[in-house]
């Protein structure tokens, strides 16, 4: 659907834009998590956060797109901290 590789969009998803759907997500229950060296650019994800009212952003230090495997302790710490804040409300 994307194309022959992740670097060239030529499949059926070329031109698809789902960003308008972000406004429909319950941002109070949404965490965008990326790695410090992620393929997803920080400015792109910050834009997604801004389009999702109440959402939060966490950046895994030293991680890339596979942060959950590369930096499991840091990833889990960020996620547990976010969940604890949500559970406290």
N, C-alpha and C positions, 0 to 999 in steps of 0.2 A: 504493500500500500504506500510505502514511502519512496521506494526506488531501490536501485541495486546496492546502495550503501547508505549509511546514515549521513553522509556528506553531500549527497545529491538527491534532492527531492524531484522525482519524475513520475511518481506513482499516482494513485487515485487521490491521495491526500494533498497533493500540490495545490497551494492556494487556500486550503482549509484554514479557517480562523475561528477558534472556539472561545476567544477571549470575552465575547459578550455574555457567554454562559457563566463566567466567574461571578457576576453580580447576583446570580441565583443561588450560589453556595452559601451555607451558613458559616460565615467567617469566624464566628466565635468558637467553632469546632474544627478550624482548619489551620494546619501548620505546614508551611512550605519549607522543606529542608533540602539544602544543597551542600556540596563540599566546597571548601575554599578554592580548589582548583577544578571545579566542575565544568563540564562542557556547557551546561546551562549558565549563561552569563548572569552575574549578579544583578545588573541593571534590568534584565528581562524579568527575573523572578521578583525583583522589587516592584516592577510594574504590575505583575500578577497579584501581588499582595495588595497594592493600592486599589485594584479593581475588585477585591474580595473584602468587603467591609468587615473589620474585626479580626482578619487573619493575621498570623504572625509569621516571621521568617527566622529560621535558625541556620547558621552556617557552621558546618563541621570543620574545625581547624585541621589543616593538613590533608583533608579528604578530597577526592575527586568525585566522579559520577557514581562510583561504587563505594561510597563512604561507609555504608553499613557493613561491608566486608573488610575494607581497609582500616577503618578506624571505629571498630565496634564499641569500644568503651566510651569514646567521645560521643558517638551517635546515640547510644543508649542513654548517656547522661543528659544530653539535650532533650531527648524525647521524654525521659522520666521527669525532668524538671517542668516541661510544658504540661504534661499530664497532671503533675502534682498541683500546679497553679490552677488548672481547670477543675480538678476535684475539690479544691479548697473553696470554690465559689458556690 
